[in-house]
Amino acid sequence: MATNGWRQATIAISAGRGTRAPGDPMNVPIHLSSTYRAAEYGLDYGREKNAGWEAFEDAIGMLEGGKAVAFASGIAAIGSIFSGLRAGDAVVAPADAYSGTRRLLAMEAVRGVLDVRLVDFADRDAVSKACAGARLLWAESPSNPLLNVVDIADLAAIAHRAGADVAVDNTFATPLLQRPMELGADFVVHSATKLISGHSDILLGVAVGANPDRAESLRMQRTARGAIPGPLETYLALRGLRSLPARLDRAQATAKHLVSRLGRHPKVTRVRYPGLAGPDRAIARRQMAGLGTILSFEVSGGPAHADAICRNVQLIQHATSLGGPETLIERRARAAGEEMTPPALLRLSVGQEDVEDIWADLAEALDHDPDDRR
Ligand SMILES: *Cc1c(COP(=O)(O)O)cnc(C)c1O
């Protein structure tokens, strides 16, 4: 099959379809089998392989420009990279990384396994210094939930000069909007729970290695530690991937409208969205094909006001997670490990509803400030 030169949206629809003989199914079926009839050499066991995993992995690998390995969750995919490191290895990670990533790193530090160096990635000199003697640089762009953007190519150059590998959490952008391997990343990870599967119905992760050796080390971690995905999960994620280009286009257009309306609202003190202002703007426009479907904003009445908004929305759902068809809102600082997050920050995952209905709901809820004395 001549797949050279396919654009990302075409790959999302066409990759991972298995064999293509007349009469073959259009979709790789769900294989429910824990074992396979023995071959002359080797063991074929369900913890090692599944045709459905491979279909999903083919598609993600092609989108990211590497070789993908699916895991039970995003955090399991992230863990597979950390557990591939040696005892005593140093990891440089952003102070505003996803809370689950920071918790996992903190656990490895407490066990004395990893030397974890959390730094402000906006401070290029601090990153440079921390990279001395490090084995891995971890990046997340845009970050969850502050929507900070970092220059992946620049960070990768700094890390590689110091002899460190580079891993990027690409969950917020998806490979349709950002391809970290083209910018120098050695590993990419996703919470496929979010935009890739896209329907708030499964948990799944995927890690991608830039070359076969790196992918093989991820696969070995999966087999040895057992954080394998379910066959139904990879089927549903690949099914969700087919509509990712259309879902992204629509939610991104809605996000853009909401960003500009929130920015003009008297009770909104700050809106965060990739590339909105400052040096992030040029970086986001250079390394991303679009600015994404997640935004955060802060409100004038503090955390009580933010909580009231979550209680008062009708159409928008008050729930954690992101990337589904329904618009979700959450005051992130309620969760554990969110010391970096402003207390009145609301994260909004923009869904597929009509933009006017989302805005009407949000505008109405914004007026319910419990501290307002009118
Ligand atoms: C949700 C999330 C994860 C963790 O993924 P799970 O599928 O929940 O394990 C990792 N990184 C980012 C940026 C996320 O939003």
The ligand as an SDF file (V2000), in Angstrom:
LIG
                    3D

 15 15  0  0  0  0  0  0  0  0999 V2000
   -5.1970   12.0400   31.7410 C   0  0  0  0  0  0  0  0  0  0  0  0
   -3.7870   12.3350   31.4410 C   0  0  0  0  0  0  0  0  0  0  0  0
   -2.7890   11.3740   31.6830 C   0  0  0  0  0  0  0  0  0  0  0  0
   -3.0760   10.0330   32.3530 C   0  0  0  0  0  0  0  0  0  0  0  0
   -3.7900    9.1910   31.5280 O   0  0  0  0  0  0  0  0  0  0  0  0
   -4.7940    8.0430   32.0920 P   0  0  0  0  0  0  0  0  0  0  0  0
   -5.3360    7.4630   30.8460 O   0  0  0  0  0  0  0  0  0  0  0  0
   -5.7940    8.7410   32.9530 O   0  0  0  0  0  0  0  0  0  0  0  0
   -3.9690    7.0900   32.8700 O   0  0  0  0  0  0  0  0  0  0  0  0
   -1.4950   11.6970   31.3240 C   0  0  0  0  0  0  0  0  0  0  0  0
   -1.1740   12.8880   30.7790 N   0  0  0  0  0  0  0  0  0  0  0  0
   -2.1070   13.8350   30.5490 C   0  0  0  0  0  0  0  0  0  0  0  0
   -1.6910   15.1340   29.9400 C   0  0  0  0  0  0  0  0  0  0  0  0
   -3.4430   13.5930   30.8670 C   0  0  0  0  0  0  0  0  0  0  0  0
   -4.3510   14.5510   30.6560 O   0  0  0  0  0  0  0  0  0  0  0  0
  1  2  1  0
  2  3  1  0
  2 14  2  0
  3  4  1  0
  3 10  2  0
  4  5  1  0
  5  6  1  0
  6  7  2  0
  6  8  1  0
  6  9  1  0
 10 11  1  0
 11 12  2  0
 12 13  1  0
 12 14  1  0
 14 15  1  0
M  END
$$$$
